Amino acid sequence: MDIAALSMAMSTTQLKQQSSLAIMDKAMTNAEDRGNQMVEMLEKSIPHPNLGNQIDLHG
């Protein structure tokens, strides 16, 4: 294999690795964002701690 072909093969490999890492980084960021949104949603769905602790029987 000559030097030019080897250089092209190495450049192609490096480009593929960089692309894979960029895609993985984006996927991880998206997963983290979805996780944060899920935590926020769960925190909002928790009822007030004193709600339902007392019943007014005088009516």
Residue, then its C-alpha position, 0 to 999 in steps of 0.5 A: m500500500d502506498i503512502a497516499a492510500l495509507s493516508m486516505a485510509m487513516s483520514t477516513t478512519q479518523l473521520k468515522q471515529q470523530s463522527s461516532l463520538a459526536i453522535m454518541d455525545k449527542a445521544m448522551t446529552n439527549a438522554e441526560d435531558r430526558g432524565n432531567q425532564m423525568v425527574e422534574m415531572l416526578e417532583k411536580s407530581i408529588p402531592h403536598p405532604n400535608l394534603g389528606n392528613q386531616i379530615d373535617l368531620h364537622g359538617 
